[in-house]
Amino acid sequence: MKDMKKIVAPLLVGAVALVTPVASHAFTSLSVLSSTASVTVTGGTASLALAIKNISNNTAATAISWTAAAGQGWTLANQYVQLNTTLSTSGSGVQTYTNNAVAGANPRYTGLISSYTQTPAGLVSESTTTQVIPTAWEVTASTAGVNGAVDPGTGSISPNSYAWFYHEDHSQVAVPSSNAGAFTNADPFITVVGAGNQIHYGQGPTQFGGPVPQSYVYLEANFTSALGGVTYQTSALTFELFTQ
């Protein structure tokens, strides 16, 4: 297996929804930045700049939010994340995940993490901190390319589901009953953009295409099990630049 070095630590993005009633790698952190990350290494450059924008008019926003009701099902967020990348270093990329059980997460997931319980990935209930509603992401080459919200696991029943990826959480372990794997850095399933600015357009581990120096990450959440009047949130939605 290749050793992997993290070029920058996470860029953290807040995400919140108020529901109305009705492989083995060595991974080393080098630095922490809050908005733009860049490093030049032998043989190329790996850089990432991030911006949050409203879907309605493409103007700047400060956080990801949803407008949803209890039982609503999969729903697109009101904002998207614009990524500007230069990934000319072999083995470089950008990965995304939640880190809901880490100290300082708000709210911090306090439920059991095991091979037979839900993963901590998604939006955490501020009421109990043990309930999570799942979220997913899709990356596109333009703001006109996003698919409608759909369960990523429905396959041929919903043809557009192939473009959506369930979020993983940094602390999750494998849960065979839900087909969830243990978190692994640089796993294709959490890699949004790979070397050469290739975006991960489909769920297959090699379905990357481009180059796309500017890409757009859309988010969705499933409110089927959400309780009315409860706020669901993650302060640890992470976009991470890496090389391996």
Secondary structure, DSSP 8 states (H G I E B T S, - for coil): ---EEESS--EEEEEEEEEE------EE-----SSEEEEEETTEEEEEEEEEEETTT--B-SSEEEEEETT--EEEEEEEEEEEEEE-STT-EEEEEE-TTSTT-SS---S--STTS--S-SEEETTTSS-EE-EEEEEESSTT-------TT-GGGSGGGGG-EE--BTT---BGGGTB----TT-GGGEEEETTTEEE-SSSTT-EE---SEEEEEEEEE-TT--TT-EEEEEEEEEEEEE-
